[in-house]
């Protein structure tokens, strides 16, 4: 015979299980949709032209964890004014969960033998009041330095560090959403910090103007894309 205590315990367990199920994210949201990065990221735009790529630090190989983190990636090198050269990496993952989360360059570069000598937040101002919250890094290895500007998008957020990334992932989970995510990394080998980071910022602005409006939310969130696209239409 089931006594009252057993009923209470059983009811509590059932309520906890039901609550956990309610809190578990169910709805997948993919801002990139069915687009392919290779197709929508232009190879030539404005003053920038694709050139043969070599030496780009990439986060994945076929048998690596990153191969499971990112469904798509594109890595290119562009030449621009004054013989400037910029390296671009965009890595996209359609599922960001407890086990699959974006890897930041602070992790990726040291794995390739670089030392991070500078790491600070920045904000890339775009047309229409759009702002992309990002980070500037300097990565050094004997014979080579890179000035890196990168940002990550997790759902409708642009977290600038791991702590923010965890908080924003929790907020999307509470909303019942399994978000997608993207890493956009721009770098060059300029020897001066100011010149290197300004070059990255110009390239980022030109790139975001050049990609199709429907793709911009996947790179910088829906809200920032709306501001940028609205400015372009004025």
Helices and strands as residue ranges (DSSP letters): H 4-23, E 27-29, H 37-40, E 44-45, E 48-51, H 66-69, E 72-79, G 81-83, E 85-93, H 105-111, E 115-125, G 127-129, E 131-141, E 144-154, H 162-174, E 177-179, E 181-188, H 193-210, H 213-220, H 222-233
